[in-house]
Amino acid sequence: MKLDKMMIIRTVVLFVALLNQSLVLAGFSPLPFTDEQIENGLTIVFTIVASLWAWWKDNDITRKARERKQFLKDNNKL
């Protein structure tokens, strides 16, 4: 049986999240961060992801996207 690499990663992430949640419920703080630090970190991550997504979607980065754009440009001249 061949294990999928992404399945293993998802399983490990799930296990770590469950362990973290269990420790929080037991009254332990496994992550040494304040609420403000977590909020700032999530805001930074959200901003970076949104910026990259907007940049990627607005620009024809891949060869396939550039070919489609050229095809549409050529067909509009008809």
Residue pairs with C-beta under 8 A, 6 or more apart in sequence:
19 30
20 30
20 31
23 29
23 30
24 30
31 38
33 41
60 66
60 68
60 69
